[in-house]
Amino acid sequence: MENKTWLITGVSSGFGHAMTEQLLAQGKTVIGTVRNVAKVQDLMDQYPDTFVSEIIDVTDVSAIHHLVAKLTQNYQIDVLVNNAGYGLFGAAEELSDDEINRIIATDLTGSIQMVRAILPSMRHQGHGRLIQISSYGGQVAFPGNAMYHAAKFGIEGFMEAVAQEVASFNIGVTIVEPGGARTEFRYGSAQVAKAMPAYEGNPAHAFQTMLDPANGLAPGDPKRMASRIIESVAQDPAPLRMVLGSQALENTIATLEKRVADFKTQTDLAASTDFPAGE
């Protein structure tokens, strides 16, 4: 598979923009979704023949299916990158119903529907690659990030199951788990719930330090991360997960080792709920 045409959601900034720039420079065709085309006018001007911008809000399920149906009539889409998303910070109690519904619709349901919409054409053409931009927050949870984690833990479970469903169709799946990076996700597009006095000094507000650039910038380079994501498409079989960032990998391993150790203490408890042998 030459991976000539990529469909990437959320290309106006962050990983989506960095990947789009690199792919276009390599001669690939990129169909990028945005909510404001002005943010990608430079790419439209520089690559009029290989960059296509499409306006869409990934919370609009019918729009997703309409767009993908239209695109697959004109393009063979080799790679889908689910990148659109944002962070929502605050204690669970501080979040409004609208904030909760919006982040689930964007970070979870939007990605699910993009995958469901593209699968028929990838099955028909006999190949494809699905790349889900998650976070090491899809494995490691921090206070003040409950709904973000809900979305990322959820999408990782979905993608892991889908990977097993579509492998026989020569469709690979990769879940990308970046650590902190110097993108608008942290310093521009992050949304913060209305604070409650009861949580003043609570660990749920520790994110305030992270969001302030004066306290130090994130270690991750979005351009280097974008390059590793692009390179992963040449791997066969597709890597199911990619952790990007040394801190992210260290924290993920520590969390998973602690989780496994806890599970191992529950052997007798788990067995105590089974029917006795022979019954």
N, C-alpha and C positions, 0 to 999 in steps of 0.2 A: 504494500500500500504506500503510495507516494505522499499521501496526506496533503493534497494540494489545496483543499478548501476547508477552512475552519469557521465554525459558528461560535462566537464568544459573546456571552451576555455581560453587560456592564463594562464597556471599553473606554469610558470617558476618563477613568483614573485608575490608579493602583495596578494590580497584577494584570487586569484586562488590557489596560492601555500599554503597559510594558510589553506584554506578549504580542499585541497587535503590531506595534512598531517593529519588533524583531522579525515577526513572520513576514510582514510586508517587505522588509529589507531582504529577506531570503527568496522573494519572488512568489510567495504563497498568496492565495486569495483569502481575505478575511471578511466575513459578514459580522459586523459588530452591532449589538443592540445598545441603545442609549435612551435616555429620556429627554436629552437636549442635544441636538446635532451641532450646536455652536461649539461644544466642547471637543468635537473631533473634526472641525473644519479644516485644521491643518493636515490631517491624514487624508481627508477627501480631496484636498487640493494637490497633495503630493502624489497620491496613488489613485487617480481617477478610474483606472481600469481594474484594479485589484482590491480596492476597499469599498465595501458597501455598508452604509449605515442604515439601520432600521430603528424607528422609534417604537418602543414598547415598554410597558410597565409589567414586570413579571408577576405582579399580583393579579393580573387580568388573565384568567385561565383561557377564556375563549379567544382572546387576542393571541396567546401563545400558539394555540392549535391552528389558528388562521394563518399566522405568520409562517410557521414551519411548513404547512401545506403549500403555501405559495412558494417558499424558497426551494423546496425539494422538487418542484416542477421545473426549476431552472438550473439547479446546481446539484452536483453529487457532493454531499457534505460528508467529509471523511472524519472530522473531529468536532465534537461538541464540548465546549468548555463552559460549565456552569460557574460563573464568577460573580454575578450580581448579588449583592448582599451588603449588610451594614451591621454595626455593633450597637447594642442597646444596653446601657449601664444603669444600675440602681438596684436596690433591694426588691425582691419579688413583691412585697407589700406596697412599694412605692409606684409600681408600674400601673398605668391605666389600662383599661380593657382595649382601647384603640391601639395603644402601643404594643400590647401583646399580640393582638390579631395581625397587625401590620408586619411585625418581624417574622412571625410564623409564615405568613403569606409570601414574604419576600425570600427569606433564607431557607425555608423548608419546602413549602408547597410549590413555589415557583420553579425550583430545581426539579422536583418530582415531575411536574407537568412538562417541562422541557424534555426530559428523558423520555417520557411516555409518547410525546409527540414525534420525536426523531427516530424512535426504534423501528417503526415499519419500513422506512426508507433504508436504514442501515441493514436490516435483515434482507431486504430485496436486493441490495447491491452486493451483499455477501461480505461486508467488512465495516468496521467503524471503531472509533475510540471515544469513550465517554470519560471526561475529566471533570471531577467535582472538586471545586475549591472549598475545602472545609477549613479546619484550623486544628492546632493541637488542643484547642478548646472543645474538640469533638471527642477527646479522650480524658482531658484533665479539667476539672471544674474549680472555679474560683467564686467566692462570694461577690455579689454585685453584678453577676453575669448570668443569672439563672435562665432567662429566656433565650439568650444567645446560645447557651449550652444546650437548651432543649431543642433548638433548631439543628445545631451541629451534631449532637448525639443522634438525633432522629435521621438526618440525611445520611449519616455514615451507615446506619443500619439498613436503610433503604438501598444504598448503592452496593453494599456488600452482598445483599440478597440478589439484586439485579445482576451483579457480576456473574453469579452462578447460573442465572437464568439464560443469559445471552452468550455465554462462552462458546456454545456449540454453533453459533452463527458467525463466529470469527469477529465478535465485538468485544473489545477489551475495556476494562474499567479501572480507573486510577483515582483514588481519594487523596488529595493533596492537603497536608496538615502543616501549614506554615506557622512559625512563631511570629513574634513581634517584628514588624517591618515598617519602614519609613514611607507609609502611604497615607492617603486621606482617610483610610479606615480608622486609624487611630487619631489623627490630628485634624481631620476636617469633617468627615461624614458621621462620626460617632454621635449617637443621641443619648441624652441623659435624662432620666426620669426626674420628676419634681421631688426634691428631697423632703423627707419628714424629719422633724427635730428628734424623734425617738431614735433615729439611726445615726445621729451625730457621734462620731468616734467609733462607729461600728465597722467591722471588717468589710461590710458591704460597700463602704465608701472609699476603700483603698484604691479603687480605680482612678480617683481624682489625681493621685500622684502620677500614675502612668500616662494620663492624657495631657499632662503639662510638659511641653518640650523643655522647659527650664530645668526639669529634673533628669534630663538625659534622654537622648534619642534611642529609639529601638535599634537593635543590632542588625536586623535583617535588611539586605539590599534587594529591593523589589526587582531590579533588572537581572541580578544573578538568579534570583528565585524563578523569574520568568523563563530564563534560559534552561534551567533544570527541568521545568515542567515541559517545555517544548521538546527537549531531548528525550524525555521519557516515552514519547510516542513511538520512537524507533525501537524500544525494547519489546521483545516477544518471548514469553508472554508479558502482558502489561503488568507492571507492579501494582498490587492492590492498594498499597499505601505508600506515600512519600512524606517523610517529616523533613521540613526545611528549616534549618536553624539549629545551632548546637544547643542553645538553652532549651528550645522546644523538645529536642530529642532527649536530653537529660531529664527534664521534668516528666516526659511521657513514660520513659522507662521506669523511673522511680515510682510513679503512680501505679503502673501496671504490675510491677513487682509486689507492691504493697497489697494490691487487690488480690493477686493470686495467693499470696501468703495468708490473707484473711479467708479466702475460699477453702484453703487446705485445712483450716481449723474446724471446718464445718462438716467433715466427713461423717461423723456419728450422727449429727443432727439431720443431715440429708437422708441417710439410710434409715433413720427412725420413722420416716413417713412412708416407706415402701411396705407393700404386703410381705409378710414372711415368705421365705422360699417355699415353693410348693403350693401356695394358696392361689 
